[in-house]
Amino acid sequence: MDKIAKDMGDIQSRLLHHRPIINAEIRYFVREFEERRGHRESRLLENLSKMVVETNGQMLPTNLEGINQGVMSNIIKRLEAANHMAVRVQQRELEAQQSTQLQMNMEHLKDEWAVFLKKQQRLKEQVDEDHDKVVGRLSTHYSEMKMDLTKFSPF
């Protein structure tokens, strides 16, 4: 029975208590990367860094010479030509938009002018009507005054 209890305790500690297993894995990892490999990765990275620096030292001057020999001037010429063409297309599009905008504005102004003329015609007719009414009233008023004068005058 003691053996069964001890085995059960061992099984329970193995199943529920993971610290010894994790500690063993950590020790294995440290031993593998620090002790056995002997900083091989850092030496490899240093060698790669030296190779990159040397390659940059050799390739950069040759690339600069190629750029100075006309590659860059050719690229600049092409870019200027493309820019000029883009400006021309943009100007044509702007002119087309302006002409359609101008036509729309002219039509709008014509419509406004027609409305204005109709309104002025109505106002003119109303003023003429009012004038005719006032002239009629004044005529009747003066004719009445003239009749009153003829009544009072001895002639």
C-alpha positions as CSV (number, residue, x, y, z in Angstrom):
1,M,0.0,0.0,0.0
2,D,2.9,2.3,0.7
3,K,4.3,1.7,-2.7
4,I,0.9,2.4,-4.4
5,A,0.6,5.7,-2.4
6,K,4.2,6.6,-3.3
7,D,3.6,5.8,-7.0
8,M,0.3,7.8,-6.9
9,G,2.2,10.8,-5.4
10,D,4.8,10.5,-8.1
11,I,2.2,10.3,-10.8
12,Q,0.3,13.3,-9.3
13,S,3.5,15.4,-9.0
14,R,4.4,14.6,-12.6
15,L,0.9,15.4,-13.9
16,L,0.2,18.5,-11.8
17,H,3.6,19.8,-10.9
18,H,5.4,21.0,-14.1
19,R,8.2,23.0,-12.6
20,P,10.9,20.2,-12.7
21,I,10.1,19.5,-16.4
22,I,10.2,23.2,-17.3
23,N,13.5,23.6,-15.4
24,A,15.0,20.7,-17.2
25,E,13.9,22.1,-20.6
26,I,15.4,25.5,-19.7
27,R,18.7,23.9,-18.7
28,Y,18.7,22.0,-21.9
29,F,18.1,25.1,-24.0
30,V,20.8,27.1,-22.2
31,R,23.3,24.3,-22.5
32,E,22.5,23.8,-26.2
33,F,22.8,27.4,-27.2
34,E,25.5,28.7,-24.9
35,E,27.7,25.8,-24.1
36,R,27.6,23.5,-27.1
37,R,27.4,25.9,-30.0
38,G,30.0,28.2,-28.5
39,H,28.6,31.5,-29.9
40,R,28.6,30.1,-33.4
41,E,25.6,32.3,-34.4
42,S,27.2,35.5,-33.3
43,R,30.4,34.7,-35.3
44,L,28.3,33.9,-38.3
45,L,26.4,37.2,-37.9
46,E,29.7,39.1,-37.6
47,N,31.0,37.4,-40.8
48,L,27.8,38.3,-42.6
49,S,28.1,41.9,-41.4
50,K,31.7,42.1,-42.7
51,M,30.6,40.7,-46.1
52,V,27.8,43.3,-46.4
53,V,30.2,46.1,-45.6
54,E,32.7,44.9,-48.2
55,T,30.0,44.4,-50.8
56,N,28.7,47.9,-50.2
57,G,32.2,49.3,-50.5
58,Q,32.7,47.6,-53.9
59,M,29.2,48.0,-55.4
60,L,28.5,51.6,-54.4
61,P,31.4,53.2,-56.4
62,T,30.5,51.2,-59.6
63,N,26.8,52.2,-59.2
64,L,27.7,55.8,-58.8
65,E,29.9,55.7,-61.9
66,G,27.0,54.2,-63.9
67,I,24.7,56.9,-62.6
68,N,27.2,59.6,-63.6
69,Q,27.7,58.2,-67.1
70,G,24.2,59.1,-68.2
71,V,21.7,56.7,-66.7
72,M,20.4,59.4,-64.4
73,S,20.3,62.0,-67.2
74,N,18.3,59.6,-69.4
75,I,15.9,59.0,-66.5
76,I,15.5,62.7,-65.9
77,K,14.8,63.4,-69.6
78,R,12.1,60.7,-69.6
79,L,10.6,62.1,-66.5
80,E,10.5,65.6,-67.9
81,A,8.9,64.4,-71.1
82,A,6.2,62.5,-69.1
83,N,5.7,65.6,-66.9
84,H,5.3,67.8,-70.0
85,M,2.8,65.4,-71.5
86,A,0.8,65.2,-68.2
87,V,0.7,69.0,-68.1
88,R,-0.6,69.2,-71.7
89,V,-3.3,66.6,-70.9
90,Q,-4.3,68.5,-67.8
91,Q,-4.5,71.8,-69.7
92,R,-6.7,70.2,-72.4
93,E,-9.0,68.8,-69.7
94,L,-9.1,72.2,-68.0
95,E,-10.0,73.9,-71.2
96,A,-12.7,71.4,-71.9
97,Q,-14.1,71.9,-68.4
98,Q,-13.9,75.7,-68.7
99,S,-15.7,75.7,-72.1
100,T,-18.5,73.5,-70.8
101,Q,-18.7,75.7,-67.7
102,L,-18.7,78.8,-69.8
103,Q,-21.6,77.4,-71.9
104,M,-23.5,76.5,-68.8
105,N,-22.9,80.0,-67.4
106,M,-24.1,81.6,-70.7
107,E,-27.3,79.5,-70.7
108,H,-27.9,80.4,-67.0
109,L,-27.3,84.1,-67.7
110,K,-29.7,83.9,-70.7
111,D,-32.4,82.4,-68.5
112,E,-31.8,85.0,-65.8
113,W,-32.0,87.8,-68.5
114,A,-35.3,86.4,-69.8
115,V,-36.7,86.3,-66.3
116,F,-35.4,89.9,-65.7
117,L,-37.0,91.1,-68.9
118,K,-40.4,89.5,-68.1
119,K,-40.3,91.1,-64.6
120,Q,-39.4,94.5,-66.1
121,Q,-42.3,94.2,-68.6
122,R,-44.7,93.4,-65.7
123,L,-43.4,96.3,-63.7
124,K,-43.7,98.6,-66.8
125,E,-47.3,97.5,-67.3
126,Q,-48.1,98.0,-63.7
127,V,-46.5,101.5,-63.7
128,D,-48.5,102.3,-66.9
129,E,-51.7,101.2,-65.3
130,D,-51.0,103.2,-62.1
131,H,-50.1,106.2,-64.3
132,D,-53.3,105.8,-66.3
133,K,-55.4,105.6,-63.1
134,V,-53.7,108.7,-61.6
135,V,-54.1,110.6,-64.9
136,G,-57.8,109.6,-65.0
137,R,-58.3,110.8,-61.4
138,L,-56.4,114.0,-62.0
139,S,-58.4,114.6,-65.2
140,T,-61.7,114.1,-63.4
141,H,-60.5,116.2,-60.5
142,Y,-59.5,119.1,-62.8
143,S,-62.6,118.8,-64.9
144,E,-64.6,119.0,-61.6
145,M,-62.6,122.0,-60.6
146,K,-63.1,123.6,-64.0
147,M,-66.9,123.0,-63.7
148,D,-66.8,124.6,-60.2
149,L,-65.0,127.6,-61.6
150,T,-67.4,128.0,-64.4
151,K,-70.3,128.0,-61.9
152,F,-68.7,130.8,-59.9
153,S,-67.4,132.8,-62.7
154,P,-69.6,135.5,-64.1
155,F,-68.6,134.9,-67.7
